[in-house]
Amino acid sequence: MILNVAVIGSGFGGLGTAIRLKDAGIGNFLLFERADDLGGTWRDNTYPGCRCDVGSDLYSFSFAPNPRWSNTYSYQPEIWAYLQDVATRHHLRELIKFNHDVTDISFDPASKLWYLTTNQGVFQAHNVVLAVGGLAEPRMPDIEGIESFAGSVMHTAQWDENVTLVGQRVGVIGTGASAIQTVPQIAPFVGHLEVFQRTPSWILPHLGHVVSERSKRLYRVVPLAQKVVRAFGYWRRELMVLGFVKDPSRMTKGETLAREHLERQVPDPQLRQRMTPHYRLGCKRVLISNDYYPTFSRENVGLVTEPIERIEPQGIRTADGMLHEFDVLIAATGFYVTDNPIGEKVHGTKGEKLSRAFCGDMANYKGTMFPDFPNLFMLGGPNTALGHSSIIFMHESQLNYIIKTIEVTLKRGARVEPTIDAARKWTQGLQEKLPGTVWGTGCSSWYLNAQGKNTVIWPDFTFKFRQETRHFVPKDHEITV
Ligand code: N01
């Protein structure tokens, strides 16, 4: 059977694609999922304290509001349950090929089809939607000797509940979004905890709170009320673009707030100094937490800012020669983003790999399509991620364009790809904008590729991306029937 569409992944992106395909009356499609359950990053990240740093009303599908969120910023179990619920309501489970790990996706010019090689056989499809997620492939730290460690090592995104932490000596490497959520949760029951900080993060007060039963009832009875809350949250976040993109000097206001937060929560001036960032707020992802800083007032918790030299069987050796001994090491060291391994598995009409698009060598069109990769779409593609708002909004925008383009391919039996000119114009336009933004003010971040180019972030208002992806523009595409 030749599929109309093969969707890779069953997280927010894959499920959203499936629902929109159904809504458009497009059948004969399947989702390929390497794991035995759906949910993507919200299935995988089960570390204690895992929580979304975008409010739930906005970090959910616009077409599937959830009046039952228990907190304005949900924890992982509730977001995962939301995705399960959405899949059940839309009858998506039967369309998911679980335990199908896609190892190769190649275009065959003779049959004009995509061939998907999986661990359970080969599938053919007219169209492919990559919905693999930008934060799906955990990155272990590249530290000499890590394999020699005698205790247990785990990445936050591959949390192993069988590893005992109670009473143990635990080292956490990294101080990004994952670390600041899990450190306060594990500190009370581990024996001793040391957090290895390479670069301090800017941390703002967390405004999340429990949703009252009254509000939940109101959202159930008057769905418009939740839409209004969502819209308010959306526009409040859009205002942040003025600082992130238009004039990064406006971020000083946020820096003051963050410094006051640090001062309130960390009484020790020396520790405070070590935790103070020296780059513009927003250049790296802005974090929110009310319980991370106070954790360092605990007797059993320490911050290490001395650089890590190597890992030895007993623990971590720092540059000052000191050996920090541990039973367990936790790597909160992020993901392969600009070098997402999926790029190595996708081959276009000339056999070239999609990874060239992530490293910025290949032009892309609206972060979604690529010349020489006909009928192939990527959710969360180059320069579609955000520092200030919900990625779900971006996915839904991309899906407007994707569904319209798939309709063209299926109605006319056509190969559709963006023209080189349209893709270059799009990519260059963004790259010219990026140096003036907060992400170009000088810091290292997972938004930048190995050459220092920002191939991750959308540098504008998200409503502008929504406008750009509203229509299929025939003149920007080569359509071969
Ligand atoms: O990863 P990160 P994360 N030696 O890349 C350090 C999303 N997320 O998993 O800053 C020593 O931010 C590294 O140091 P430095 C969210 O979008 C969302 O925390 O490079 N340290 C840094 O401190 C987030 O931004 C939620 O100097 C090393 C840390 O490890 C993204 O995922 C929750 C090192 C990595 O931080 C990634 O967050 C959690 C080394 N060799 C995550 N290598 C939500 O709430 C790396 N580091 C939605």
Residues whose N, C-alpha, C, O or C-beta is under 5 A from the ligand:
A	BS01	N01	R51 C52 D53 L135 P141 D142 I173 G174 T175 G176 A177 S178 A179 F196 R198 T199 R285 A332 T333 G334 F335 W446
